[in-house]
Structures are given as C-alpha cells and as structure tokens.
Amino acid sequence: MTNQVLSRTKNLDSDLTDAHNLTEDILDHLRVNMHYRAIVEPRNVRIYGIKEVKYRIAQNFRLLKIILITLKQILGCLFVVMIYTIFRDSVKMINNYLNDIDFDNVYLTSYFWHIDRKRKNEGKIFLHPLSNAEMRANNLMTPISPPTKAEIRASWLPLAKFTFLFITALFVIDGTGFIADLVKEMIEFDYHSYRNMTVSLEECIYKPVSPNWLYAGKYILFPLGIMFLLQV
C-alpha cells in the first residue's frame, strides 16, 4: 500500500516536473523580447534653418538689386554721353565750316559765282563755266548736290542714333517696375499711368487740439475784465 502511494507520488512529481518544463518551453517560445536601438543618421550639412534660408535669400536679392541699380545708372550715363556726342559733333562741324577755309570748301555757291564774275570783269582769271568733268576732277559740288560716298559712310552712325531716338520717342511707357522706370528716365517723356487707390477720410479730418489758454487769457479775458471794471 505504502509502496503504491510512493510510486504514485513519484509519478505525480515527475508529471508536475514535466508540466513545469513544458510550461517553461511554451513561455520561452511565446516570450517577446523588446530591444531598443538608437539610430544616429549622418548629418546633412546642406540643410539650413528657416532664418538662415531667409537671410541668404535676402542677401541674394540685395546683391541683385545693387547690380540692377548700377546697370541702370550706367545705361543712363551712356545715353547722356551719346546725346552729348551728337551735339558736340554738330557744333564742331558748324564752327569748322564757318571759320576754317580748308574745311569742306568745295561748294559752288551763288557768292562764289559772284566773285568769279567780278574777276572776269576785272580781266583776271575766271572759272565760269565749268564742265562736269572739271567738277568731278576737283570734287566740286553745289549745295543741293547728292551726298558723296565719304558723306554716306560717315552718316551711318548718326542715322542709327537718330533712328534709335526716333523709335524710342514713339514708345509710351505705361508699365511699372525696374525696366519701365529705367526707360522712362532714359527717354524723359511724359507718360500716363492709372492707379486705383483707397484713401481713408481720417487724413482729411481736422485733428482737435487743446486751446491756447495763454492766448485766450491775454487777448480775450484780460480785455473783458478791464471793460467790466471800467463799466462798474
């Protein structure tokens, strides 16, 4: 009897041990291990903060603005120099023609023939009449003669300048912005622009001010007080 009980107890212990081992095995299979891993990404040196990006953009726009303003001033100066060159050459040619006898002295004017007739009457050497061959050989011409080849070659640059000024004068600049302001300042012509603006009435309302009591007492209250005393 005792042996049977002991054998059953041993069997029960072994069964419990097996069950415990089985439970441990199952728990080992079902156990979830949590591992934490800190991942350090490589730093991207090309990523900037918002303030830094804003500062860089402002710097670039400021540099671009300085360049455009400088270009505007340079173009304005070149335009002034071009106009000055035209007037300088015109005045120089007029002065040379009036004062230098050797400057383009090839025109057969009416006064020239008057001197030639006077020489003929005095019995001196005279030129009238001149043949076409003589005029071509001496490069002579009348004031209404067609331009020479040298004059045509020399007229290309002034003609180009005149064409540029003429076309520029026909433009009506209505735009706004850097280019429009540049062209307006270059041509210096009147232009019309339309703008829709809203103005508050507060700018037109007379703002109240505190009274000048010193002025009122000196020129109003004081004379009234004297008048009151004199009447009493």
C-alpha positions, 0 to 999 in steps of 0.5 A: 500500500505504502509502496503504491502511494510512493510510486504514485507520488513519484509519478505525480512529481515527475508529471508536475516536473514535466508540466513545469518544463513544458510550461517553461518551453511554451513561455520561452517560445511565446516570450517577446523580447523588446530591444531598443536601438538608437539610430544616429543618421549622418548629418546633412550639412546642406540643410539650413534653418528657416532664418538662415534660408531667409537671410541668404535669400535676402542677401541674394536679392540685395546683391541683385538689386545693387547690380540692377541699380548700377546697370541702370545708372550706367545705361543712363550715363551712356545715353547722356554721353551719346546725346552729348556726342551728337551735339558736340559733333554738330557744333564742331562741324558748324564752327569748322565750316564757318571759320576754317577755309580748308574745311569742306570748301568745295561748294559752288555757291551763288557768292562764289559765282559772284566773285568769279564774275567780278574777276572776269570783269576785272580781266583776271582769271575766271572759272565760269563755266565749268564742265562736269568733268572739271567738277568731278576732277576737283570734287566740286559740288553745289549745295543741293548736290547728292551726298558723296560716298565719304558723306554716306559712310560717315552718316551711318552712325548718326542715322542709327542714333537718330533712328534709335531716338526716333523709335524710342520717342514713339514708345509710351511707357505705361508699365511699372517696375525696374525696366519701365522706370529705367526707360522712362528716365532714359527717354524723359517723356511724359507718360500716363499711368492709372492707379486705383487707390483707397484713401481713408477720410481720417487724413482729411479730418481736422485733428482737435487740439487743446486751446491756447489758454495763454492766448485766450487769457491775454487777448480775450479775458484780460480785455473783458475784465478791464471793460467790466471794471471800467463799466462798474 
